[in-house]
Every structure is written in structure tokens, then in C-alpha cells.
Amino acid sequence: MVTIGGGELLDIAPSKARRSAGLVERLRTLETGAPAAVLETHIQRVGGGGARTTELRARTPFGPEGLRGYLQDLVARERVLVVDREWYVHTEAVERLAQEAAAALATFHAREPLKPGMSKEELRTRLGGLDERVFLALLDRFATAGILVVDKDKVRGATHAVRLTPAQQAASDRLEAEFRAAGVAPPTLEEAFAKLGLAGPSAQAMAQLLVEGRRLVRIREGLYFHAEPLQTAVDRVLTFLREHQAITPQEIKDLLGISRKYAIPLLEWLDNQRLTVRVGDRRVLRDGTPAAS
């Protein structure tokens, strides 16, 4: 409590008081501080977004050579971090963002234990929508420091691992067996879920884990084949092509005993995998397709 004017009491929270004191100190530094301290204060004030050399040149009176020297000094003393060539972030902001990233990932994993990680874009949004170049540089730094793990377009906490309960593992095994048994005429995920009595986000997460574990292969939107019968089908199609030079939709239907519903997506997937190329209504081997062993 602080007494003001005619004896009225004003409650100033400690955190607000500290922020006020910090603001006063920064203003004092900007007015009377040494050049390097003034420059550091400017970088500190902009927070996690950082400041580019051009912005700092406009805000300070040091000139290009002086500015470069003071920046090199701050980097050498690890007061600021340089990212994307001439972009500077204060180390206090970096440490704060590291804590926020770890906290955001911990919350995400607690809410979504079966998901392997948060998307990079979601984490970037949770960190205040940092410029992508700054975000990626910091992400690399956090990964090197062991704060988090980056896996393609996903980010996870350093200690996070997806662990299915025994009941979930049994359900996942049944789901995989359903697709394996269906061969290259599989059900939709929804049909498989309904048959096995699975539903909700946990069912979707189990299916995604099978995809990420390369047990299920996405052929097109809503169509997944089990990896083992798919590989058998691919081997049969490639053998047919080496013997006959081309294959039509009707021939792949006859070869694999499937309907057009599955034959056409499979042919398109083979094209996308760069194993075949379409010529008219037929597929032929693409140059570079491995020869039979």
C-alpha cells in the first residue's frame, strides 16, 4: 500500500511495481546510458520479435560503423542473439520464449496425449506470431538446448513420447488387423471404427499413429491401405508392367481382384510415387523404376 494526496491508500501489486521500476530504469538508460547500453535497451524493448539493423539505425545516433561495433559487442557478451543475418533478439526475450514454448507444449501434451506433437504454426501463434525467420531460428536454438524436439512439421516436448494404455494398444492392434485383412479393398476409417466400436479423438489419434508408423498408407483423402498388402500389390503391378510394358485400369482390376473404386486411386498413387506414368488410358513404368531383383 502507498499513501497519496490526502491519505488515500493505493494498492500497487509487486509485479506492477517491478515493471514500473524497470520502465523507469530503461528510460534513464536511454537518456544518460552508455551507447552499448542504449542499444541493448532498444533491443530489449521490442521483445521477442527482435529488431533489424535498419530499425536500430533509425532509432539510434551511432552511425553505421558505430552501430555495427556496439552490436558485435552485445553479441560477443551474449546480451543479444543474432538471427537471420541482421536481426537481433535480446537474450532475456529468448529465455522467456523458451519457457513459454515449453509450457505451451506441456499443456498440449496433457490435452492430447496420443498426438506426437504440436504443429510448428500453432506453436508460432502461441508465441505471439513471431516472424517466421525469427521463429525458426529460435526453434533450432531451443532444439539444440534440449528444450524441445522438432520432427518435420511437428514440435514436441523433449521428454514427450506417445504411450498407449493396454486397452488403447489392443484397440490399435485390432484396427491395424482390420486393414491388413482387407488387403487392397479396405474400409474407410469410419467404417472400421464403427465395426470395432471405436469413436472420437482417440480413435482418430490411433489411426494417425498407424500412419506415422507406416503401418497404414494414405492413398488419397479418406482411403488408406495397410502397408503389407499394398507392397504385395505394388510388386505384382510392377512385375506385370515389366512383362507387358503397360497396364490399363481394367487389367489392374483383374490382376488384383478389386473394383474401380480402388483401382483408379491405386494407379494415381503409383504415379505420385513416381513408379509409373500415365500414357493415354494406360500406365507404363517411369524411367528409373527399380528393376526386378
Backbone hydrogen bonds in HBPLUS format (Angstrom, degrees):
<---DONOR---> <-ACCEPTOR-->    atom                        ^
c    i                          cat <-CA-CA->   ^        H-A-AA   ^      H-
h    n   atom  resd res      DA  || num        DHA   H-A  angle D-A-AA Bond
n    s   type  num  typ     dist DA aas  dist angle  dist       angle   num
A0002-VAL N   A0010-LEU O   2.87 MM   8  5.13 150.1  1.95 137.2 147.2     1
A0010-LEU N   A0002-VAL O   2.82 MM   8  5.13 158.4  1.87 145.7 153.2     2
A0004-ILE N   A0008-GLU O   2.98 MM   4  5.56 157.4  2.04 157.2 164.6     3
A0007-GLY N   A0004-ILE O   2.88 MM   3  5.56 134.2  2.10 135.4 149.6     4
A0017-ALA N   A0013-ALA O   2.89 MM   4  6.17 156.8  1.95 155.9 163.6     5
A0018-ARG N   A0014-PRO O   2.87 MM   4  6.13 154.0  1.94 148.4 155.1     6
A0019-ARG N   A0015-SER O   2.96 MM   4  6.23 156.6  2.01 145.0 151.5     7
A0020-SER N   A0016-LYS O   2.86 MM   4  6.09 157.1  1.92 148.2 154.7     8
A0021-ALA N   A0017-ALA O   2.87 MM   4  6.11 159.1  1.92 148.2 153.9     9
A0022-GLY N   A0018-ARG O   2.81 MM   4  6.04 155.2  1.88 147.6 154.8    10
A0023-LEU N   A0019-ARG O   2.88 MM   4  6.11 153.7  1.94 147.9 154.8    11
A0024-VAL N   A0020-SER O   2.97 MM   4  6.24 160.2  2.01 150.5 155.4    12
A0025-GLU N   A0021-ALA O   2.95 MM   4  6.17 158.0  1.99 147.2 153.4    13
A0026-ARG N   A0022-GLY O   2.92 MM   4  6.17 156.2  1.98 147.8 154.0    14
A0027-LEU N   A0023-LEU O   2.94 MM   4  6.19 161.5  1.98 151.0 156.1    15
A0028-ARG N   A0024-VAL O   2.93 MM   4  6.16 154.1  2.00 147.0 154.4    16
A0029-THR N   A0025-GLU O   2.92 MM   4  6.19 153.3  1.99 146.0 153.4    17
A0030-LEU N   A0026-ARG O   2.91 MM   4  6.21 160.3  1.95 152.8 157.5    18
A0031-GLU N   A0027-LEU O   3.10 MM   4  6.32 141.9  2.25 140.6 150.3    19
A0032-THR N   A0028-ARG O   2.87 MM   4  6.03 165.3  1.90 157.0 160.7    20
A0033-GLY N   A0029-THR O   2.66 MM   4  4.26 146.2  1.77 129.2 133.3    21
A0037-ALA N   A0034-ALA O   3.01 MM   3  5.27 116.2  2.43 105.8 121.6    22
A0038-VAL N   A0034-ALA O   2.90 MM   4  6.17 155.2  1.96 159.0 167.3    23
A0039-LEU N   A0035-PRO O   2.94 MM   4  6.19 162.4  1.97 154.8 159.0    24
A0040-GLU N   A0036-ALA O   2.92 MM   4  6.13 160.6  1.96 146.1 151.7    25
A0041-THR N   A0037-ALA O   2.95 MM   4  6.11 153.4  2.02 144.4 151.4    26
A0042-HIS N   A0038-VAL O   3.09 MM   4  6.42 152.7  2.16 147.6 154.2    27
A0043-ILE N   A0039-LEU O   3.14 MM   4  6.50 159.3  2.18 152.1 156.9    28
A0044-GLN N   A0040-GLU O   2.81 MM   4  6.00 155.1  1.87 149.7 157.8    29
A0045-ARG N   A0041-THR O   2.92 MM   4  6.05 151.0  2.01 147.9 154.4    30
A0047-GLY N   A0044-GLN O   3.27 MM   3  5.62 156.1  2.33 108.0 115.0    31
A0050-GLY N   A0047-GLY O   3.16 MM   3  5.95 158.9  2.20 120.7 125.9    32
A0051-ALA N   A0088-TYR O   2.80 MM  37  5.31 152.7  1.87 147.4 154.8    33
A0088-TYR N   A0051-ALA O   2.81 MM  37  5.31 176.6  1.81 149.3 150.0    34
A0055-GLU N   A0052-ARG O   3.00 MM   3  5.32 121.4  2.35 104.4 118.8    35
A0056-LEU N   A0052-ARG O   3.02 MM   4  6.39 160.2  2.06 156.4 162.5    36
A0053-THR N   A0086-GLU O   3.12 MM  33  5.64 147.8  2.23 150.6 150.8    37
A0057-ARG N   A0053-THR O   2.86 MM   4  6.04 149.7  1.95 150.4 159.0    38
A0058-ALA N   A0054-THR O   3.22 MM   4  6.42 145.1  2.34 136.5 144.5    39
A0059-ARG N   A0055-GLU O   3.15 MM   4  6.41 134.9  2.37 139.6 151.6    40
A0059-ARG N   A0056-LEU O   3.21 MM   3  5.05 129.3  2.48  90.6 103.8    41
A0060-THR N   A0056-LEU O   3.03 MM   4  6.04 131.2  2.28 146.0 155.7    42
A0067-LEU N   A0063-GLY O   2.87 MM   4  5.90 166.5  1.89 161.7 166.2    43
A0068-ARG N   A0064-PRO O   2.99 MM   4  6.10 160.2  2.03 145.9 151.4    44
A0069-GLY N   A0065-GLU O   3.05 MM   4  6.28 157.8  2.10 147.9 153.7    45
A0070-TYR N   A0066-GLY O   2.98 MM   4  6.24 164.6  2.00 156.3 159.7    46
A0071-LEU N   A0067-LEU O   2.92 MM   4  6.09 159.6  1.96 153.5 159.2    47
A0072-GLN N   A0068-ARG O   2.99 MM   4  6.16 160.1  2.03 147.6 152.9    48
A0073-ASP N   A0069-GLY O   3.02 MM   4  6.26 150.1  2.12 143.7 152.0    49
A0074-LEU N   A0070-TYR O   2.98 MM   4  6.28 156.7  2.03 147.8 153.4    50
A0075-VAL N   A0071-LEU O   2.93 MM   4  6.17 158.6  1.97 153.6 159.4    51
A0076-ALA N   A0072-GLN O   2.90 MM   4  6.03 160.7  1.94 145.4 151.1    52
A0077-ARG N   A0073-ASP O   2.98 MM   4  6.18 148.0  2.08 145.5 153.9    53
A0079-ARG N   A0074-LEU O   2.85 MM   5  5.15 164.5  1.87 162.8 160.6    54
A0078-GLU N   A0075-VAL O   2.96 MM   3  4.88 156.4  2.01 104.0 110.2    55
A0091-THR N   A0079-ARG O   3.04 MM  12  5.63 174.3  2.04 137.9 136.8    56
A0081-LEU N   A0089-VAL O   2.71 MM   8  5.21 167.5  1.73 156.7 160.3    57
A0089-VAL N   A0081-LEU O   2.87 MM   8  5.21 158.7  1.92 149.6 156.7    58
A0083-VAL N   A0087-TRP O   2.61 MM   4  5.10 170.0  1.62 160.4 164.2    59
A0087-TRP N   A0083-VAL O   3.10 MM   4  5.10 124.1  2.43 148.6 163.4    60
A0086-GLU N   A0084-ASP O   2.86 MM   2  5.98 115.5  2.28 118.1 102.7    61
A0093-ALA N   A0090-HIS O   3.03 MM   3  5.38 122.7  2.37 105.2 118.8    62
A0094-VAL N   A0090-HIS O   3.06 MM   4  6.45 151.6  2.14 146.9 155.8    63
A0095-GLU N   A0091-THR O   2.90 MM   4  6.13 160.7  1.94 149.0 152.9    64
A0096-ARG N   A0092-GLU O   3.01 MM   4  6.21 154.7  2.08 142.2 149.4    65
A0097-LEU N   A0093-ALA O   2.88 MM   4  6.08 160.0  1.92 149.8 155.0    66
A0098-ALA N   A0094-VAL O   2.91 MM   4  6.14 147.7  2.02 145.7 155.0    67
A0099-GLN N   A0095-GLU O   3.09 MM   4  6.38 155.9  2.15 146.0 151.3    68
A0100-GLU N   A0096-ARG O   2.93 MM   4  6.23 156.2  1.99 148.2 155.4    69
A0101-ALA N   A0097-LEU O   2.82 MM   4  5.96 154.2  1.89 146.5 153.3    70
A0102-ALA N   A0098-ALA O   3.02 MM   4  6.21 164.5  2.05 147.6 151.5    71
A0103-ALA N   A0099-GLN O   2.97 MM   4  6.13 158.2  2.02 146.2 152.5    72
A0104-ALA N   A0100-GLU O   2.87 MM   4  6.00 158.2  1.92 146.4 152.5    73
A0105-LEU N   A0101-ALA O   2.98 MM   4  6.18 158.9  2.03 151.1 156.3    74
A0106-ALA N   A0102-ALA O   2.98 MM   4  6.15 154.7  2.05 144.3 151.6    75
A0107-THR N   A0103-ALA O   3.01 MM   4  6.22 159.3  2.05 149.5 154.4    76
A0108-PHE N   A0104-ALA O   2.99 MM   4  6.19 156.0  2.05 142.5 149.5    77
A0109-HIS N   A0105-LEU O   2.88 MM   4  6.09 166.1  1.90 154.7 157.4    78
A0110-ALA N   A0106-ALA O   3.03 MM   4  6.19 150.9  2.12 142.9 150.8    79
A0111-ARG N   A0107-THR O   3.07 MM   4  6.27 146.2  2.19 143.1 151.9    80
A0111-ARG N   A0108-PHE O   3.13 MM   3  5.15 121.4  2.49  94.8 109.3    81
A0112-GLU N   A0108-PHE O   2.74 MM   4  5.87 150.3  1.82 153.0 162.6    82
A0115-LYS N   A0112-GLU O   3.13 MM   3  5.58 162.5  2.16 116.1 121.6    83
A0118-MET N   A0155-VAL O   2.76 MM  37  5.21 149.2  1.85 163.8 153.9    84
A0155-VAL N   A0118-MET O   2.69 MM  37  5.21 149.7  1.78 149.0 159.8    85
A0123-LEU N   A0119-SER O   3.10 MM   4  6.45 163.4  2.13 154.9 159.0    86
A0120-LYS N   A0153-ASP O   3.04 MM  33  5.76 149.2  2.14 147.0 145.5    87
A0124-ARG N   A0120-LYS O   2.85 MM   4  6.11 158.3  1.90 152.4 159.0    88
A0125-THR N   A0121-GLU O   3.00 MM   4  6.23 153.2  2.07 144.5 151.1    89
A0126-ARG N   A0122-GLU O   2.97 MM   4  6.26 154.0  2.04 146.9 154.2    90
A0127-LEU N   A0123-LEU O   2.99 MM   4  6.24 128.0  2.27 142.4 156.1    91
A0127-LEU N   A0124-ARG O   3.22 MM   3  5.14 137.2  2.41  92.5 104.4    92
A0129-GLY N   A0124-ARG O   2.88 MM   5  5.32 141.7  2.03 143.1 144.6    93
A0128-GLY N   A0125-THR O   3.06 MM   3  5.32 149.6  2.15 115.2 115.1    94
A0134-VAL N   A0131-ASP O   3.05 MM   3  5.37 115.6  2.48 106.0 120.9    95
A0135-PHE N   A0131-ASP O   2.85 MM   4  6.07 167.8  1.86 162.1 166.3    96
A0136-LEU N   A0132-GLU O   2.91 MM   4  6.03 168.1  1.92 151.3 153.6    97
A0137-ALA N   A0133-ARG O   3.17 MM   4  6.24 155.5  2.23 139.7 146.4    98
A0138-LEU N   A0134-VAL O   2.94 MM   4  6.16 160.7  1.98 154.1 159.4    99
A0139-LEU N   A0135-PHE O   2.78 MM   4  5.96 153.7  1.85 150.0 158.6   100
A0140-ASP N   A0136-LEU O   3.04 MM   4  6.18 156.6  2.09 143.0 148.0   101
A0141-ARG N   A0137-ALA O   3.10 MM   4  6.36 152.0  2.19 139.7 147.6   102
A0142-PHE N   A0138-LEU O   2.80 MM   4  6.08 159.4  1.84 155.4 160.5   103
A0143-ALA N   A0139-LEU O   2.93 MM   4  6.12 153.9  2.00 146.6 153.8   104
A0144-THR N   A0140-ASP O   3.00 MM   4  6.19 158.8  2.04 146.2 151.6   105
A0145-ALA N   A0141-ARG O   3.01 MM   4  6.23 145.4  2.13 142.6 152.2   106
A0147-ILE N   A0142-PHE O   2.95 MM   5  5.30 156.5  2.00 164.6 158.9   107
A0146-GLY N   A0143-ALA O   3.04 MM   3  5.11 156.6  2.10 102.9 110.2   108
A0149-VAL N   A0156-ARG O   2.84 MM   7  5.33 160.8  1.87 158.8 162.1   109
A0156-ARG N   A0149-VAL O   2.93 MM   7  5.33 160.6  1.97 152.3 158.8   110
A0151-ASP N   A0154-LYS O   2.83 MM   3  5.19 170.9  1.83 151.5 154.6   111
A0154-LYS N   A0151-ASP O   2.98 MM   3  5.19 164.2  2.01 125.1 128.8   112
A0160-HIS N   A0157-GLY O   3.11 MM   3  5.19 159.7  2.15 107.8 114.2   113
A0169-GLN N   A0165-THR O   2.79 MM   4  6.03 160.1  1.83 163.1 169.2   114
A0170-ALA N   A0166-PRO O   3.00 MM   4  6.18 155.6  2.06 143.6 149.8   115
A0171-ALA N   A0167-ALA O   3.03 MM   4  6.27 155.2  2.09 143.6 150.4   116
A0172-SER N   A0168-GLN O   2.84 MM   4  6.07 157.0  1.89 149.4 155.9   117
A0173-ASP N   A0169-GLN O   2.88 MM   4  6.10 154.7  1.95 147.2 154.0   118
A0174-ARG N   A0170-ALA O   3.02 MM   4  6.29 151.8  2.10 144.0 151.3   119
A0175-LEU N   A0171-ALA O   2.94 MM   4  6.21 153.8  2.01 147.5 154.9   120
A0176-GLU N   A0172-SER O   2.92 MM   4  6.20 162.6  1.95 151.7 155.9   121
A0177-ALA N   A0173-ASP O   2.93 MM   4  6.10 160.8  1.97 145.9 151.6   122
A0178-GLU N   A0174-ARG O   2.98 MM   4  6.16 147.5  2.08 143.7 151.8   123
A0179-PHE N   A0175-LEU O   3.31 MM   4  6.67 155.7  2.37 148.3 152.8   124
A0180-ARG N   A0176-GLU O   2.89 MM   4  6.16 157.8  1.94 154.0 161.4   125
A0181-ALA N   A0177-ALA O   2.91 MM   4  5.99 163.9  1.94 148.7 152.5   126
A0182-ALA N   A0178-GLU O   3.19 MM   4  6.30 138.6  2.38 133.6 144.1   127
A0183-GLY N   A0180-ARG O   3.28 MM   3  5.55 154.5  2.35 104.4 111.7   128
A0185-ALA N   A0182-ALA O   3.20 MM   3  5.68 155.7  2.26 129.1 136.4   129
A0192-ALA N   A0188-THR O   2.98 MM   4  6.27 160.7  2.02 152.6 157.7   130
A0193-PHE N   A0189-LEU O   2.77 MM   4  6.01 161.6  1.81 155.6 161.1   131
A0194-ALA N   A0190-GLU O   2.96 MM   4  6.10 163.0  1.99 146.7 151.1   132
A0195-LYS N   A0191-GLU O   3.04 MM   4  6.22 158.7  2.09 146.2 151.8   133
A0196-LEU N   A0192-ALA O   3.03 MM   4  6.19 153.0  2.11 149.0 155.8   134
A0197-GLY N   A0193-PHE O   2.86 MM   4  5.83 111.2  2.34 142.3 159.0   135
A0198-LEU N   A0193-PHE O   2.81 MM   5  4.64 160.7  1.84 140.6 141.5   136
A0197-GLY N   A0194-ALA O   3.37 MM   3  5.13 153.9  2.44  94.5 102.0   137
A0203-ALA N   A0200-GLY O   3.16 MM   3  5.61 126.4  2.46 109.3 121.1   138
A0204-GLN N   A0200-GLY O   3.29 MM   4  6.68 162.9  2.33 152.2 156.7   139
A0205-ALA N   A0201-PRO O   2.82 MM   4  6.00 155.4  1.88 148.8 156.2   140
A0206-MET N   A0202-SER O   2.96 MM   4  6.16 152.3  2.03 143.7 150.5   141
A0207-ALA N   A0203-ALA O   3.03 MM   4  6.34 159.3  2.08 150.6 156.0   142
A0208-GLN N   A0204-GLN O   2.94 MM   4  6.21 156.1  2.00 147.7 154.5   143
A0209-LEU N   A0205-ALA O   2.92 MM   4  6.18 149.6  2.02 145.4 153.6   144
A0210-LEU N   A0206-MET O   3.07 MM   4  6.39 149.2  2.16 144.9 152.7   145
A0211-VAL N   A0207-ALA O   3.00 MM   4  6.38 146.9  2.12 145.0 154.6   146
A0212-GLU N   A0208-GLN O   2.84 MM   4  6.11 165.9  1.86 154.2 157.7   147
A0213-GLY N   A0209-LEU O   2.80 MM   4  5.91 138.1  1.98 138.7 150.6   148
A0215-ARG N   A0210-LEU O   2.79 MM   5  5.11 157.8  1.84 167.2 164.6   149
A0216-LEU N   A0210-LEU O   3.14 MM   6  5.52 157.1  2.19 114.2 115.0   150
A0214-ARG N   A0211-VAL O   2.94 MM   3  5.00 157.7  1.99 106.9 112.2   151
A0227-ALA N   A0215-ARG O   2.85 MM  12  5.27 164.3  1.87 144.8 144.5   152
A0217-VAL N   A0225-PHE O   2.76 MM   8  5.30 160.2  1.80 157.7 164.8   153
A0225-PHE N   A0217-VAL O   2.95 MM   8  5.30 156.0  2.01 149.1 151.6   154
A0219-ILE N   A0223-LEU O   2.85 MM   4  5.58 159.4  1.90 153.4 159.9   155
A0223-LEU N   A0220-ARG O   2.91 MM   3  5.28 168.5  1.93 138.9 137.9   156
A0230-LEU N   A0226-HIS O   3.11 MM   4  6.10 152.3  2.19 152.8 161.4   157
A0231-GLN N   A0227-ALA O   2.97 MM   4  6.07 155.8  2.03 142.2 147.6   158
A0232-THR N   A0228-GLU O   3.11 MM   4  6.42 157.3  2.17 149.7 156.1   159
A0233-ALA N   A0229-PRO O   2.93 MM   4  6.13 156.7  1.98 145.8 151.7   160
A0234-VAL N   A0230-LEU O   2.87 MM   4  6.15 159.5  1.92 153.7 159.4   161
A0235-ASP N   A0231-GLN O   2.96 MM   4  6.16 162.6  1.99 149.2 153.4   162
A0236-ARG N   A0232-THR O   3.08 MM   4  6.34 153.4  2.15 144.7 151.7   163
A0237-VAL N   A0233-ALA O   2.94 MM   4  6.20 158.7  1.99 153.1 158.8   164
A0238-LEU N   A0234-VAL O   2.92 MM   4  6.12 167.2  1.93 157.3 160.6   165
A0239-THR N   A0235-ASP O   2.97 MM   4  6.10 153.8  2.04 142.5 150.0   166
A0240-PHE N   A0236-ARG O   2.98 MM   4  6.17 158.3  2.02 144.6 150.6   167
A0241-LEU N   A0237-VAL O   2.92 MM   4  6.20 157.2  1.97 150.5 156.7   168
A0242-ARG N   A0238-LEU O   2.98 MM   4  6.21 151.1  2.06 145.5 152.7   169
A0243-GLU N   A0239-THR O   3.14 MM   4  6.38 139.5  2.31 141.9 152.5   170
A0243-GLU N   A0240-PHE O   3.14 MM   3  5.20 128.1  2.42  95.0 108.8   171
A0244-HIS N   A0240-PHE O   2.78 MM   4  5.91 148.9  1.87 151.9 161.6   172
A0245-GLN N   A0241-LEU O   2.65 MM   4  4.65 137.0  1.83 133.3 137.1   173
A0247-ILE N   A0283-ARG O   2.91 MM  36  5.29 142.3  2.05 140.9 152.4   174
A0283-ARG N   A0247-ILE O   2.82 MM  36  5.29 151.6  1.90 145.5 154.9   175
A0252-ILE N   A0248-THR O   3.00 MM   4  6.35 155.3  2.07 156.6 162.9   176
A0253-LYS N   A0249-PRO O   3.02 MM   4  6.21 149.7  2.12 144.9 153.4   177
A0254-ASP N   A0250-GLN O   2.98 MM   4  6.27 158.1  2.03 148.9 154.2   178
A0255-LEU N   A0251-GLU O   2.81 MM   4  5.92 156.7  1.86 144.5 151.9   179
A0256-LEU N   A0252-ILE O   3.04 MM   4  6.00 161.4  2.07 142.7 146.3   180
A0257-GLY N   A0253-LYS O   2.75 MM   4  5.39 124.2  2.06 136.7 150.4   181
A0258-ILE N   A0253-LYS O   3.13 MM   5  4.94 142.6  2.28 127.8 136.7   182
A0262-TYR N   A0259-SER O   3.07 MM   3  5.73 148.5  2.17 114.8 121.7   183
A0263-ALA N   A0259-SER O   2.94 MM   4  6.12 158.7  1.99 148.2 155.0   184
A0264-ILE N   A0260-ARG O   3.22 MM   4  5.80 170.8  2.23 139.5 141.2   185
A0266-LEU N   A0262-TYR O   3.08 MM   4  6.13 153.6  2.16 145.1 153.1   186
A0267-LEU N   A0263-ALA O   2.94 MM   4  6.20 157.0  2.00 152.5 158.4   187
A0268-GLU N   A0264-ILE O   3.00 MM   4  6.26 161.6  2.04 155.1 160.1   188
A0269-TRP N   A0265-PRO O   2.87 MM   4  6.06 148.8  1.97 143.9 152.8   189
A0270-LEU N   A0266-LEU O   2.94 MM   4  6.21 154.8  2.00 148.0 154.5   190
A0271-ASP N   A0267-LEU O   3.05 MM   4  6.40 148.6  2.15 143.1 151.6   191
A0272-ASN N   A0268-GLU O   2.93 MM   4  6.26 157.6  1.98 145.7 151.8   192
A0273-GLN N   A0269-TRP O   2.84 MM   4  6.12 139.7  2.00 146.8 158.4   193
A0275-LEU N   A0270-LEU O   3.07 MM   5  5.52 165.0  2.09 170.1 165.6   194
A0276-THR N   A0270-LEU O   3.40 MM   6  5.73 154.0  2.47 117.4 117.2   195
A0274-ARG N   A0271-ASP O   2.88 MM   3  5.05 154.7  1.94 108.5 115.1   196
A0286-ARG N   A0275-LEU O   3.07 MM  11  5.52 173.2  2.08 127.2 126.1   197
A0277-VAL N   A0284-VAL O   2.92 MM   7  5.60 148.7  2.01 153.8 162.9   198
A0284-VAL N   A0277-VAL O   3.03 MM   7  5.60 161.5  2.06 153.0 157.1   199
A0279-VAL N   A0282-ARG O   2.81 MM   3  5.34 170.1  1.81 152.3 155.4   200
A0282-ARG N   A0279-VAL O   3.11 MM   3  5.34 162.2  2.14 123.5 126.7   201
A0289-THR N   A0286-ARG O   3.03 MM   3  5.76 151.6  2.11 147.7 146.2   202
